[in-house]
Amino acid sequence: MPLVSVVMPVYNSAATLGAAVRSVLTQTHSDLELLVTDDQSSDGSMDLLREFAEQDERVLPEAAPERGGAGRARNLAIQRARGDYIAFLDSDDMWLPVKTEKQLAFAAEATAPLTFTSYFKMDADYDGESTAWIPNGRVIHAREHVDYRAMLVRDHIGALTAMYDRTVLGARLMPEMRKRQDYALWLSIMRDGADARGLDEPLAVYRAHQAGSLSSNKLSLVQYNWALYREHEHLSAPRATRALAGAVWQSLRNSRI
């Protein structure tokens, strides 16, 4: 069975970290390693991770030498990865138990080095486990096929569902950006010629605000998207404007789910 390296950045996530870690450890595909980078938390997150590591050798926590943000924390984990596939999960989200098994089968059938799936949204105060998750109607659906041109218009890939084949693509790191590093990584993979395939089945759960809300954090992403299009993808101002319009529309649309 292929080994899956799960990358998880952590910063002051003690309240939700346990459910996130357990959602990985209860996967029906058990051949995995959970590479966690703690970004200098002050709330006991690292102590909790050490407890998990004592109970399950697949949990491999490491403290970042200094605060560097989620992108750098993910890269430190990717550099330690031994798996055939690299997947991503943040410390406040969850995977459903069959996520890895089903996505690996889908990746093999689609012969795609980058895959993603649909996912559920849950309220910020949800305190249950992935094994007890009851499907709701709040679903972000995965598009069947995404290429570089489509990704420029909007980010179709939920990072908590993304998985790439390290044996094909190598250990691809996220660009050193303050935000939108995951989007930049998908774009760089596709710019090099690899399209992504989506499995339209919700296999993960994203912790979000209430349906219909639009947080200030979403609005703040405008400047980071613009920097991504102009400085990382080197788009002209007109193309960057069109791409930004698509990103804003996506945020508005998804916030209402």
N, C-alpha and C positions, 0 to 999 in steps of 0.2 A: 504494500500500500504506500502511496506517496506520503511523505512527511510534509505537513503544513506548518509553516512558521507564522504565528499570530503576533502581530505588532500592536502594542498598546502603550500609548503615552499616558502618564498620570501626573496630575498636579492637584493636590488638595481635594481628592475625590473619595475620601473615606466613606461618605454617605452612600455612594452608589457603586463603589469599586467591587464589593463582594458579589453582588448580583452579576456584574459584568464578567468577572473571573469565572464564577460558577457556570455561566452560560457557555464558556469555552470548554471547561473541564467536563461538562455533561454532553458533549457532542457525540453522536453515534459513530462518527469517524474519530477514533481515539488517538491515531498516530499524529500527534501534533506537539508543538512546543509553544509556550506562551512567553514571549519576550517582552517584558515590561520595563520601561525606563521611567523612573520617578524623577520628575524635574524639580528637585529640591522642595518637596512638600513639607508643610509644617503642621499637618493635622493628623499625623499617625498613619498615613497611607503606606509608607514604607514598612512600618511594623506589621501592618495587616498583610502585606505582600510576603514578608518573611514567614508569617504563619502559614500562608498558602503553600509556600515553597517547601516547608517542613513536611506538609501533608501530601504533596504531590510533586514529584521530581520534574514534571513537565513545566512547572512554573519557574521561570528564570528571571528574577528581578535584578535590576541594577540601578544604582543611583547615578544620575547625571553629575558630572564634576562641577557644573554651574548651571544656573537658570539659562535656558536657551530657547524655550518655547516648544510647542508641540511638534513642529517640523523637525527640529534638531533631535528631539527625543525619539521620534520615529526612526530617524536615520541611524541613531546609535543602536537601536534594536535591529534594524535591517542589516547592519554590519555584522551582527552576531548570528544572523540566521543561518541555519543548516538545511532548511527545508527545500523541497522541490517546488513548493508554492509559497508565496507570501501573501497573507491576508491581513486586513486591518479592522480593528475594533477600538473605539474610544471607551474610556472608563466609566461613562454614564449611559452607555447603550448596551444592548444584549443581542446575542444570536439565539435563534430557535434551535432546538437539539439536532435537527437533521440538516442544518445549513451547510456544513462542510461536506457531508456525504453527497448531498444532492448537487452542490455546485461543482464538485470534482467530477461527477458523472457527466454533468452538462458540459464542462470544459473539454472533457475527452471527446464527447460526441460532436461538439461544435468545432473542435480543433482550433480553439482560440486561446492565445496566450494571456488575454486580459478579459475577465468576465465580471459580471455584477448581477444583482438580483433586485427584485422589488423588495420593499420593506414597509413595516407598519410604523405609525407614529403613536407615541404614548405621551400622556401629560407629565409635566416635570415632577409631580409629587407621587408618581407610581412607585410603590415599594414592594412589588411582587417579584417573583423569580421567572426566568424564561420558561421553565418547565410547567409553570402554572398560567402562562399567558393565554388569554382568551381572545381570539381574533376579533378585531373591530373593523369598522368601515373606513378607517383612516389609512389608506394605502397609497404610497408613491410607487407607481408602476414603472417597471424597467422597459426600456425600448429594446426591440429585438436586435437591432444592429446599429452601431454608432461608429462613425469614422471621424477623422480630424476636422473636416468641414462642419459636421453636425455638432461636434463638441465646442467649436468656437462660438456657435450661436448660444448654446447653453450647456451647463454641466449636467450631463445625464446620469452620472455615476454617483450613487451614495457611497461615501468612503467606507462606511461600516459594512458594505456588501462587496467591496472590491477585492479581487484576488488575481494575482498575476503569476505566470509560470517562470520561475527563476532559472530553470534549465534552458529556456528559450531566450529570455530577455536579459538574463544576468540579474545581479542585485541592483536594481534601479533605485536610486536615492531621490528624495524630495528636494527640490531647489530650496536654497536658504532664503526663504521669504517669511515675513511675520505671519501672514495669513494666506489662505488659498494654495498652500503647498500641495495638497492632494490633487486639486484641479490641475495645477501645473505639471504634476507627475503624469496624470493621464494624458494630457496634451503632448508631453514630450514622447511618451510611448507611441502615440498615434502618429505624431509627426515623423517618426522613424519607420512608419509603414504598417504598424499593427493595429487593426481595427478591434473593437470590443464587441462582445456578444452579451446580450442581456437575457436573463431567465425571469419571465414574468410570473414569479411566485414569491410572495413575501416570506423571507427567511430570516429577517432580523427586525429589531425594534429600536427605533430612534427616539430618544428623549427630547421632547420639544415643548413649546409653549402651547397654550390652549388654542384650539381651532379658531381661526379668524383673527388671530393676533399677528402683529408684525413688530418684532422687537427692534430696538435701536441697533442691536448687533447686526441684524440683517442689513439695515441701511448703511452701516459703517463699511460693509463689504464692497460698496460701490467703488471707493477709492482703491481698494486692493485689487478688485477685478480690472480696473482701468490700468493700474501699474502692471498687472500680469499681461494684458493684451499688448501694451505699448513697449514694455521693457523686456519681457521674457519671450513673447511671441513676435515682437517687432512688427505689429500690425500698423497700417496707416491709420490716421485719425478717423477717417470715415468707416473703415472696417472695424476699428475698435469701438466706435460709437454704436454700430449695429450689434456687435457682440454684447456690449454692455446693456443695450435695450433688452436683448434676449435674457440676460442674466437677471435683470430687475423683474421682468415678467415672470420668470420662473420662481423667484423668491416670493412674489405676491401670490402666485397661484398655489405654491406648496404651503404657504402660511395659512391658507384657508382650509386645508385638509385636516 
